[in-house]
Amino acid sequence: MRPWYQKNITLSQFWQSIWHINFNQRYSIKDAYVRYQFKDSGKKTNSAGYTSPDQPLITTIPACSNPHSAEYPDEFIGGNAIPFPAAELNNQIKRGISFKDYAPFVIWNQLDDDIKSLCSQDAYTQLMYLEALEAMKASGAQRTWIYNYGPWNDSQADVWEVDQSNYQIPNQYLEYVVEQASNLGIEVFFAWQFSNYDLSGEVFLQQSEEVTQETLTKILDAHQRNMITQVKFAQKVGMAGISADWNAFDIVLTTDELKDDYLTYIV
């Protein structure tokens, strides 16, 4: 069994290593995996579940209804018996179901125009997030991951930035998900997908393209600044943790120098 290593850490030491971040001032290293934790997440959650049967599960009720159904025709079941588990996982194992590419514009654009006239995009989006969380809870999920991304303003600029107005999922919906998940006893973890393009559509690094030292340095610096922004937001709204690596972004490191520079940032 591979050992874990733990050490006290402050926010200023955040970029000594970047993989998975949890909020209460400690990190552990398991091979290349690093977990950070900071104090006070800003909101109280109960990861064990409900604190009281009288506590309401929903604090905000969207003013519209879901026209869809998850039921499917009986003929889709087939003729084979559905297998059932013969045992249970250890209680220490956390069960999780994740949101992936579940953005407000995707949710809204799946509606017919006649239904769109019956409620607002904001209310319907909240409803879909809420019903998804309730379905996760019914399936036994104890945590969920939600993913976000956005284009860089200008890849030719000295400093790369991502405006909040260009996030795939606006922060207001992320905060809503955290609030409703907390009511359901579900922890929320966050992942940021690193974009390889800017607002003009320019792609500054193709997939599997060899990267130069100069480009890698720009990418690492930009990702560092952006992830510190995301960490502060995640901690403020009460997320349980954040994955700080660049999800869905591949870089080919062809020399020892490039690998060393990369590892300097993440270890």
C-alpha positions in Angstrom: 0.0 0.0 0.0 1.4 3.4 -1.0 2.1 5.7 1.9 0.5 9.1 2.4 2.5 12.2 3.4 1.0 15.1 5.2 2.2 18.6 5.9 0.8 21.9 7.0 0.2 24.4 4.2 -0.9 28.0 3.7 -2.6 29.6 0.8 0.6 31.3 -0.3 2.2 27.9 -0.6 -0.6 26.7 -2.9 1.4 26.4 -6.0 4.1 24.2 -4.6 1.9 21.4 -5.9 -1.5 21.3 -7.7 -3.7 18.4 -7.9 -6.7 18.1 -5.6 -7.7 20.8 -3.0 -9.8 20.3 0.1 -10.5 23.0 2.5 -8.9 22.7 6.0 -5.1 23.5 5.9 -3.4 20.2 5.2 -2.3 18.3 2.1 -1.4 14.7 1.4 0.8 13.3 -1.4 0.1 9.9 -2.9 2.4 9.4 -5.8 1.6 12.4 -8.0 -1.7 13.3 -6.2 -1.7 16.2 -3.9 -4.6 17.3 -1.7 -4.8 20.7 -0.2 -7.1 21.8 2.6 -7.8 25.2 4.0 -9.6 26.5 7.0 -13.2 27.7 7.1 -15.0 27.1 3.8 -17.3 30.0 4.5 -20.5 27.8 4.9 -21.4 25.0 7.2 -22.3 21.7 5.6 -23.2 18.3 6.9 -21.5 15.6 4.9 -23.1 12.9 6.9 -26.6 13.8 5.7 -29.6 15.6 7.1 -29.3 17.1 10.5 -33.0 17.1 11.3 -36.0 15.4 9.6 -37.8 18.7 10.0 -35.2 20.7 8.1 -36.5 21.6 4.6 -34.5 20.2 1.7 -35.3 23.0 -0.7 -34.6 26.7 0.1 -35.4 28.0 -3.3 -38.3 26.6 -5.3 -38.0 27.5 -9.1 -41.3 28.8 -10.5 -41.6 26.3 -13.4 -41.9 22.6 -14.0 -39.9 19.9 -15.8 -41.6 18.7 -18.9 -39.2 15.7 -19.3 -39.3 12.2 -17.9 -36.5 9.7 -17.2 -38.8 6.8 -17.8 -38.3 4.6 -20.8 -40.5 2.0 -22.6 -40.6 -1.5 -21.2 -39.3 -2.9 -24.5 -36.0 -1.2 -23.9 -35.4 -3.4 -20.9 -34.7 -6.5 -23.0 -35.1 -10.1 -22.2 -32.2 -10.7 -19.8 -32.5 -10.4 -16.1 -31.1 -7.2 -14.5 -28.2 -8.1 -12.3 -28.2 -6.9 -8.7 -25.2 -6.4 -6.5 -24.4 -9.2 -4.1 -22.5 -7.1 -1.6 -22.0 -3.5 -0.5 -19.0 -1.2 -0.7 -17.3 -0.3 2.5 -19.0 2.7 4.3 -15.7 4.6 4.2 -15.9 4.7 0.4 -17.6 7.9 -0.8 -20.2 7.5 -3.6 -20.2 10.2 -6.2 -22.0 11.2 -9.4 -20.8 14.2 -11.4 -22.1 17.0 -13.6 -20.3 17.1 -16.9 -20.8 19.8 -19.6 -24.2 20.6 -18.0 -24.2 24.3 -18.7 -27.2 26.6 -18.5 -27.3 27.2 -22.2 -27.3 23.5 -22.9 -30.1 23.0 -20.4 -32.2 25.9 -21.9 -31.6 25.0 -25.5 -33.1 21.6 -25.1 -36.5 23.1 -24.4 -39.1 23.6 -27.1 -40.0 27.2 -27.7 -43.6 26.9 -26.5 -42.3 25.6 -23.2 -39.7 28.4 -22.9 -42.6 30.9 -22.8 -43.8 29.3 -19.6 -40.8 30.1 -17.3 -37.5 32.0 -17.3 -34.2 30.5 -18.3 -32.9 31.2 -14.8 -35.8 29.4 -13.0 -35.7 26.5 -15.4 -31.9 26.1 -15.0 -32.2 26.1 -11.3 -34.9 23.5 -11.4 -32.8 21.2 -13.6 -29.8 21.5 -11.3 -32.0 20.8 -8.3 -33.7 17.8 -9.8 -30.3 16.4 -10.8 -29.1 16.7 -7.3 -32.2 15.1 -5.9 -31.7 12.2 -8.4 -28.1 11.9 -7.2 -29.3 11.8 -3.6 -31.8 9.1 -4.4 -29.0 7.0 -6.0 -27.0 7.2 -2.8 -24.4 9.8 -3.9 -22.6 11.6 -1.1 -20.6 14.0 -3.4 -20.7 15.5 -6.8 -18.2 17.1 -9.2 -19.1 20.1 -11.3 -16.9 21.3 -14.2 -16.4 24.8 -15.6 -14.3 26.5 -18.2 -14.0 29.6 -20.3 -11.9 31.1 -23.1 -8.9 33.3 -22.4 -9.4 37.0 -23.3 -6.3 37.3 -25.5 -3.6 34.6 -25.9 -1.3 37.3 -27.3 -1.4 39.4 -24.2 1.3 39.3 -21.6 -1.2 38.2 -18.9 -3.9 35.7 -19.8 -7.2 36.1 -18.0 -10.7 34.6 -18.2 -13.6 37.0 -17.6 -16.4 35.7 -15.3 -18.9 36.8 -18.0 -17.4 34.1 -20.3 -17.6 31.2 -17.9 -19.6 28.2 -19.3 -21.5 28.1 -16.0 -21.9 31.5 -14.3 -20.9 31.7 -10.7 -24.4 32.3 -9.6 -25.4 28.8 -10.7 -22.4 27.2 -9.1 -23.3 28.8 -5.8 -26.9 27.6 -6.2 -25.7 24.1 -6.7 -23.6 24.2 -3.6 -26.6 25.6 -1.5 -29.0 22.9 -2.7 -26.4 20.1 -2.4 -25.7 21.2 1.2 -29.5 20.9 1.9 -29.3 17.3 0.6 -26.2 16.4 2.4 -24.1 16.2 -0.7 -20.5 17.6 -0.9 -19.6 19.6 -4.1 -16.2 19.4 -5.7 -15.1 21.6 -8.5 -12.9 21.1 -11.6 -11.7 23.7 -14.1 -11.0 22.7 -17.7 -8.1 24.6 -19.3 -9.1 26.1 -22.6 -6.5 26.1 -25.5 -8.2 29.1 -27.3 -9.1 32.7 -26.7 -12.2 34.9 -27.4 -11.1 35.5 -31.0 -11.1 31.7 -31.6 -7.3 31.5 -31.9 -6.0 28.1 -30.8 -2.6 28.6 -29.2 -1.8 24.9 -28.8 -3.2 22.1 -30.8 -3.9 18.8 -29.1 -0.7 16.6 -29.1 1.3 19.5 -30.4 4.8 19.8 -29.0 5.1 22.7 -26.7 8.0 25.2 -26.4 9.5 26.3 -23.2 8.1 29.8 -23.7 4.5 28.6 -24.4 4.6 26.2 -21.4 5.7 29.0 -19.1 2.8 31.2 -20.3 0.4 28.3 -19.8 1.6 27.5 -16.3 1.6 31.1 -15.2 -1.9 31.6 -16.6 -3.3 28.5 -15.0 -1.7 29.3 -11.7 -3.4 32.8 -11.6 -6.7 31.4 -12.7 -6.8 28.5 -10.3 -6.1 30.8 -7.3 -9.2 32.8 -8.4 -11.2 29.6 -8.6 -10.0 28.4 -5.2 -11.0 31.6 -3.5 -14.5 31.4 -5.1 -14.9 27.7 -4.2 -13.8 28.3 -0.6 -16.1 31.3 -0.4 -19.3 29.5 -1.5 -18.6 26.4 0.6 -17.3 23.8 -1.9 -15.7 20.8 -0.3 -12.7 20.8 -2.7 -11.3 21.6 -6.1 -9.2 19.7 -8.5 -6.4 22.1 -9.5 -5.0 20.2 -12.5 -5.9 21.3 -16.0 -8.8 19.0 -16.9 -9.2 18.0 -20.6 -5.9 19.7 -21.6 -3.0 17.6 -22.9 0.5 18.7 -23.3 3.3 16.8 -24.9 6.5 17.3 -22.8 9.3 16.0 -25.1 12.4 17.1 -23.2 13.6 16.7 -19.6 13.8 20.5 -19.3 10.1 20.8 -20.1 9.2 18.0 -17.7 11.3 19.6 -14.9 9.6 23.0 -15.5 6.2 21.4 -15.4 7.0 19.5 -12.2 8.4 22.6 -10.6 4.8 24.0 -10.7 2.9 20.9 -9.6 5.2 19.2 -7.0 
